[in-house]
Amino acid sequence: MTDAVRKESAAVASMATHWPLVRALMGGTAAMRAAGSAFLPRWPNEEQKSYEARLAVATLYPAFSQTVRILAGKPFSKPLQVGDDVPERIKGFTENIDLEGRNLHAFAGDLMVDLVSTGISGILIDFPPAEGVRTRAQELEAGLRPYWKRYPPGTVLGWRTKRQAGVVQLTQLRLLEIEHQDDGEFGETSIEQVRVLEPGTWRTYRKRQSAAGQEEWALHEEGVTTLQAVPFVFCYGQRKGFGVAVPPLLELAHQNVEHWQSKSDQQNILHVARVPILALVGAEGEVEITVGASSAVKLPKDADLKFVEHTGAAIEAGRNDLKDIEQRMLQTGAELLVRKEGAAVTATQISSEGEGNRCALQRMTEDLEDAIDQALQFTADWIGEADGGKVALHKDFGADSLGEASASLLLELQAAGIISKKRVILEQQRRGVLSADIVADDELQDAGEDGPPLGTMDDPAAVV
């Protein structure tokens, strides 16, 4: 068997160009430092030791990761609603949809994080091996049932499709998996394998030593299924085609890297500016100088001794640059919440919700609902039910303007500890939401005198 089974398709390879950036930002400061020069290049003529020292103290402003988590959490601020048309047996499955203890609400929340961050994810609706089980009664007795497995970006290697009755359907799907096996009494070994799914069949491939002593991918196991379809559903953030999407917040990711680099520059110049340079002017030859609180300095005639300090102009320019980038990042993240005229919605949505304008995050939520409904139908197919039913997610979070959306995001970023309460007041003043006469420091002091916020009276640690 050739290595083709493990090779990413051209479509996957194209999408994958964005994933290292997204994963590093989602991983925080440690992941960005580990990425090294990929996102924090060395300056021309910068010594390696100096660069490593600069990298070691760089810290990430987590605008991208926190914006992703805030936006992805909005559809799940209220419980996912399982429709009355979902069969009772499947409703029972939703309490532990993945057979790992996660209910459907939590499982869908993980999918939404994938969609907002990388733009793509997938659900495999699988069934455990059923050796010797031939009837539905035997399945029930053995406790066998369909379960869902999430396949995040990087685990789908490629696919083939064909159009049947006007609908694009999967005819082959390749999935990258990691299998864990016990190694001795306490150890564990991780084995990479590729799962190939086709209608009615499955195969797995693993590496093995060939007769020539070389590693090659070879068939490991195979079997048949009762489904004449590939039970996999793609979920999209910003869809570009079947199985293809881009990160909805890609521009925010690039802006966050820009901030990472500018902040490193700012840290470096602050370090330089805080250490004044002692300059001796007008002395010829070697002059010994002892500097200290209890030392006196004797200078040659016409010589001058003074500290040379940074003017601070570059520091202020750097601070303003960081503020500008932070403002742009806030605006970029908020755009997913702004309702857009002419957004693509169905007539049912328009009539039921009284409006045709939808924000990007609402459309993503509706697409995720559709994907979950498809997964429910595959679940029904596995157990012989005619209809899998539908679910509903919370979608009442759109904003009518960018100002309204960014104001809302400001408050949630402050609640997450990313920005200060003073910054919120200043930004709301800039937007005209608060009076320009308000002094932020006075408001914060008055708020402290008002006592703890409502709902926290019983919490002695609560502070304003």
C-alpha positions in Angstrom: 0.0 0.0 0.0 1.4 3.4 -0.9 1.4 6.4 1.4 -1.4 8.0 -0.6 -4.0 6.9 2.1 -2.3 9.2 4.6 -1.8 12.1 2.2 -3.9 15.3 2.6 -6.0 16.3 -0.3 -5.3 19.6 -2.1 -8.4 21.1 -0.5 -7.3 20.1 3.0 -3.8 21.2 2.4 -5.1 24.6 1.3 -7.2 25.0 4.4 -4.4 23.8 6.6 -2.2 26.8 5.8 -4.3 28.9 8.3 -4.4 26.3 11.2 -0.9 26.8 12.7 -1.7 30.5 13.3 -5.1 29.8 14.8 -3.8 26.9 17.0 -0.9 29.0 18.3 -3.2 31.9 19.2 -5.7 29.6 20.9 -2.8 28.0 22.8 -1.8 31.3 24.4 1.6 32.7 25.3 3.3 29.3 25.7 2.2 28.2 22.2 3.2 31.5 20.6 6.6 31.3 22.2 7.0 27.7 21.0 6.2 28.9 17.5 9.3 31.1 17.7 10.3 33.0 14.6 7.2 31.9 12.7 5.2 34.7 14.4 8.0 36.7 16.1 10.8 37.1 13.5 14.4 38.0 14.5 15.4 41.6 13.7 18.2 42.1 11.2 21.6 41.5 12.8 19.9 40.5 16.1 22.0 38.0 18.0 20.4 34.6 18.7 20.8 35.0 22.5 19.2 38.4 22.4 16.3 37.1 20.3 15.8 34.1 22.7 15.7 36.5 25.7 13.2 38.7 23.9 11.0 35.7 23.0 11.2 34.3 26.5 9.6 37.4 28.0 7.0 38.1 25.3 3.4 37.8 26.4 0.3 37.4 24.3 -2.7 39.7 24.5 -5.4 37.0 24.1 -7.8 38.9 21.9 -8.4 36.1 19.4 -8.8 33.2 21.8 -11.2 35.1 24.1 -13.2 36.5 21.2 -13.6 33.0 19.8 -14.7 31.7 23.2 -17.1 34.6 23.8 -18.7 34.3 20.4 -18.8 30.5 20.3 -20.5 30.6 23.7 -23.4 32.9 22.7 -25.6 30.1 21.1 -25.1 28.1 24.2 -26.0 30.7 26.8 -29.3 28.9 26.9 -29.7 25.1 26.8 -29.9 23.4 23.4 -33.5 22.4 22.7 -34.2 18.9 21.6 -37.4 18.9 19.5 -40.5 16.9 20.2 -40.0 15.1 16.9 -36.8 13.5 18.1 -37.5 9.8 19.0 -37.5 9.0 22.7 -34.7 6.5 22.3 -32.5 9.1 20.6 -33.3 11.7 23.2 -31.8 9.2 25.7 -28.6 9.1 23.6 -28.3 12.9 23.8 -27.5 12.7 27.5 -24.2 10.9 26.6 -23.9 11.5 22.9 -20.3 10.5 22.5 -20.2 7.6 25.0 -17.6 9.6 26.9 -20.0 11.4 29.2 -20.7 14.6 27.2 -24.3 15.6 26.4 -25.4 17.1 23.1 -25.2 20.7 24.4 -21.6 20.3 25.5 -20.7 18.4 22.3 -22.2 21.0 20.1 -20.4 23.7 22.0 -17.0 22.1 21.2 -18.0 22.1 17.5 -18.9 25.8 17.7 -15.4 26.6 19.0 -13.9 24.8 16.0 -16.2 26.7 13.6 -15.5 30.2 15.0 -11.7 29.6 15.3 -10.8 27.4 12.3 -14.0 27.4 10.3 -14.5 23.7 9.9 -15.2 20.5 11.9 -17.1 17.3 11.5 -19.2 14.6 13.2 -18.9 10.9 12.6 -21.9 8.9 13.6 -20.4 5.5 14.4 -21.6 2.2 15.8 -19.5 0.0 18.1 -18.4 -3.4 16.6 -21.2 -5.9 17.2 -19.6 -9.4 16.9 -22.3 -12.1 17.2 -25.1 -9.5 17.4 -27.6 -10.0 14.6 -30.9 -8.5 15.8 -32.2 -5.2 17.3 -33.1 -7.1 20.5 -29.6 -8.4 20.8 -28.2 -4.8 20.3 -30.4 -3.6 23.1 -29.4 -6.4 25.4 -25.7 -5.8 24.7 -26.2 -2.0 25.2 -25.0 -1.2 21.7 -26.0 2.1 20.3 -24.8 4.8 17.8 -22.5 7.5 19.2 -21.0 10.7 17.8 -17.3 11.5 17.5 -16.0 15.0 16.7 -13.3 15.3 14.1 -11.6 18.7 14.4 -9.5 20.3 11.7 -6.5 18.2 10.7 -8.3 14.9 11.2 -10.1 14.8 7.8 -7.5 13.9 5.2 -9.7 13.8 2.1 -13.0 12.8 0.5 -14.8 11.9 -2.7 -18.3 12.8 -3.6 -21.0 12.3 -6.2 -24.3 13.9 -6.9 -27.4 11.7 -6.4 -30.9 13.1 -7.0 -29.4 16.6 -7.0 -27.7 16.1 -3.6 -23.9 15.9 -3.1 -23.1 12.7 -1.1 -19.9 11.3 0.3 -18.6 8.2 -1.5 -15.3 8.0 0.4 -13.9 9.7 3.4 -10.4 9.3 5.0 -10.0 10.2 8.7 -6.8 10.4 10.7 -7.1 8.8 14.2 -4.9 8.1 17.2 -5.5 4.8 18.9 -4.2 4.2 22.4 -3.0 0.8 23.6 -1.7 -0.4 26.9 2.1 -0.8 27.2 3.1 -2.9 30.1 1.5 -2.4 33.5 1.3 1.4 33.5 2.5 2.6 30.1 0.5 3.6 27.0 1.4 3.6 23.3 -0.2 5.9 20.7 -0.7 4.5 17.2 -1.6 6.6 14.2 -4.1 5.1 11.8 -6.3 6.1 8.9 -9.9 5.1 8.7 -11.4 4.9 5.2 -15.2 5.0 5.0 -17.3 4.1 2.0 -21.1 3.3 1.8 -21.5 0.0 3.6 -17.8 -0.6 4.3 -14.9 0.6 6.5 -11.2 0.0 6.6 -8.3 1.0 8.8 -4.6 1.4 7.8 -1.5 1.4 9.9 2.2 1.6 9.4 4.2 -1.6 9.3 7.6 -2.8 8.3 7.8 -4.1 4.8 9.8 -7.1 3.7 12.5 -4.6 2.6 12.6 -3.2 6.2 10.9 0.1 5.2 7.7 1.5 6.9 4.6 1.5 4.7 0.9 2.0 5.2 -1.0 -1.3 5.0 -4.5 -2.6 5.6 -5.1 -3.3 9.3 -8.8 -4.2 9.7 -11.9 -4.0 7.6 -15.6 -4.7 7.8 -19.1 -3.9 6.6 -21.9 -1.7 8.0 -25.7 -1.7 7.6 -25.7 1.9 6.3 -25.4 2.5 2.6 -24.0 5.9 3.2 -21.0 7.5 4.8 -22.4 8.7 8.2 -20.3 11.9 8.5 -21.5 15.5 8.6 -19.3 18.5 7.8 -19.9 21.6 10.0 -18.9 25.0 8.6 -17.9 28.4 9.9 -17.4 30.4 6.7 -18.1 27.8 4.0 -16.4 28.0 0.6 -17.5 24.6 -0.8 -18.3 21.0 0.2 -15.9 20.2 3.0 -14.0 23.5 2.6 -14.1 26.6 4.8 -12.0 29.4 6.1 -11.7 30.8 9.6 -14.3 33.6 10.1 -11.9 35.6 12.3 -8.8 35.2 10.2 -8.2 38.9 10.0 -8.5 39.1 13.8 -5.9 36.4 14.0 -3.5 38.3 11.8 -4.1 41.5 13.9 -3.4 39.6 17.1 0.0 38.5 15.7 0.6 42.1 14.7 -0.1 43.0 18.3 2.2 40.2 19.6 5.1 41.6 17.5 4.4 45.3 18.4 4.1 44.4 22.1 7.5 42.6 22.0 9.0 45.8 20.4 7.4 47.9 23.2 8.7 45.6 25.9 12.2 45.9 24.4 12.2 49.6 24.2 10.8 50.0 27.7 13.7 47.8 28.9 16.2 50.1 27.2 14.5 53.3 28.3 14.4 52.2 32.0 18.2 51.8 32.1 19.9 55.2 31.6 23.4 55.3 30.1 26.1 57.0 32.1 28.1 59.3 29.7 31.4 61.0 30.4 31.9 64.0 28.1 35.2 65.8 27.5 37.6 63.4 29.2 40.7 62.1 27.4 42.3 58.7 27.9 41.3 56.2 30.5 39.4 57.5 33.5 38.4 55.2 36.4 34.9 56.0 37.7 33.2 54.5 40.8 29.5 55.0 40.8 27.5 54.5 44.0 25.5 56.2 46.7 28.6 56.5 48.9 31.1 57.3 46.2 32.4 60.6 44.9 33.6 61.1 41.3 36.6 63.2 40.4 36.5 64.4 36.9 39.2 65.9 34.6 39.0 69.6 33.9 36.3 70.6 31.5 34.7 67.1 31.7 31.0 66.4 32.3 29.4 63.3 33.7 25.7 62.7 33.2 23.0 60.1 32.6 21.6 59.9 29.1 17.9 58.8 29.1 15.4 58.0 26.4 13.1 60.9 25.4 10.0 58.7 25.6 8.7 59.6 22.2 9.1 56.1 20.8 7.5 54.7 23.9 4.4 56.8 23.4 4.3 55.9 19.7 4.5 52.2 20.6 1.7 52.6 23.2 -0.6 54.3 20.7 0.1 51.6 18.1 -0.9 48.9 20.6 -4.1 50.8 21.4 -4.9 51.2 17.7 -4.4 47.5 17.1 -6.6 46.6 20.1 -9.3 48.8 18.8 -9.2 47.2 15.3 -9.3 43.8 16.9 -12.4 44.7 18.9 -14.1 46.0 15.7 -13.1 42.9 13.7 -14.5 40.5 16.4 -17.7 42.5 16.8 -18.5 42.3 13.0 -19.7 38.7 13.4 -22.5 40.1 15.6 -23.7 42.8 13.2 -26.9 42.1 11.2 -26.3 42.5 7.5 -29.0 43.5 5.0 -29.6 40.9 2.3 -28.2 38.0 4.4 -29.2 34.7 3.0 -32.1 33.3 5.0 -35.1 31.1 4.2 -38.7 32.3 3.9 -39.5 30.3 7.0 -36.9 32.2 9.0 -38.1 35.6 7.8 -41.7 34.8 8.6 -41.0 33.2 11.9 -38.6 35.8 13.2 -40.0 38.9 11.6 -36.8 39.9 9.8 -34.5 39.0 7.0 -31.3 40.4 8.3 -29.0 38.0 10.1 -25.6 38.4 11.6 -22.8 36.1 10.6 -22.8 34.3 13.9 -26.5 33.7 13.7 -26.1 32.1 10.2 -23.3 29.9 11.6 -25.6 28.8 14.4 -28.3 27.9 11.9 -25.8 26.0 9.9 -24.7 24.1 13.0 -28.4 23.3 13.7 -28.7 21.8 10.2 -25.5 19.7 10.8 -26.8 18.4 14.1 -30.2 17.5 12.4 -28.3 15.6 9.7 -26.4 13.7 12.5 -29.6 12.9 14.2 -31.0 11.5 11.0 -27.9 9.2 10.6 -28.4 8.2 14.2 -32.0 7.3 13.4 -30.8 5.3 10.3 -28.5 3.2 12.5 -31.4 2.1 14.8 -34.2 1.8 12.2 -36.1 5.0 13.0 -37.7 6.9 10.2 -36.9 10.4 11.4 -34.2 11.8 13.6 -36.0 15.1 14.4 -34.5 18.5 14.9 -32.8 20.7 17.5 -32.9 24.5 18.2 -30.1 26.7 19.4 -30.3 30.2 21.0 -29.9 32.8 18.2 -31.2 36.1 19.7 -27.9 37.9 19.9 -27.5 40.0 16.8 -26.7 43.7 16.9 -28.0 46.5 14.6 -24.7 48.3 14.3 -21.0 47.8 14.7 -21.0 50.2 17.7 -23.7 48.2 19.5 -21.9 45.0 18.8 -18.5 46.2 19.9 -20.0 47.7 23.1 -21.5 44.4 24.0 -18.2 42.6 23.2 -16.3 45.2 25.4 -18.4 44.2 28.4 -17.8 40.5 27.9 -14.0 41.0 27.4 -14.0 42.9 30.6 -15.9 40.1 32.4 -13.3 37.7 31.0 -10.5 39.8 32.5 -9.0 40.8 29.2 -9.5 44.6 29.6 -10.1 46.8 32.6 -13.3 48.5 33.7 -11.6 51.9 33.1 -10.9 50.9 29.5 -14.6 50.0 29.1 -15.7 53.4 30.3 -13.2 55.2 28.0 -14.3 53.1 25.0 -18.0 53.7 25.7 -17.3 57.5 26.0 -15.5 57.3 22.6 -18.6 55.7 21.1 -20.9 58.3 22.6 -22.7 55.8 24.8 -21.4 57.6 28.0 -21.1 61.3 28.5 -17.7 62.8 27.6 -17.9 64.7 31.0 -17.5 61.4 33.0 -14.2 60.9 34.6 -13.3 57.2 34.6 -11.3 57.2 37.8 -14.1 59.0 39.7 -16.7 56.6 38.4 -14.7 53.6 39.5 -14.2 55.1 42.9 -17.9 55.9 43.3 -18.7 52.3 42.1 -16.5 51.0 44.9 -18.3 53.1 47.5 -21.7 51.7 46.2 -20.7 48.3 47.5 -20.5 44.9 45.7 -22.6 44.3 42.5 -26.1 42.9 42.8 -26.2 39.2 43.3 -22.8 39.1 45.1 -23.8 40.3 48.6 -23.2 36.8 50.0 -19.7 36.6 48.5 -17.2 38.3 50.8 -14.6 38.2 48.0 -16.8 40.2 45.5 -15.4 43.4 44.4 -16.4 46.1 41.9 
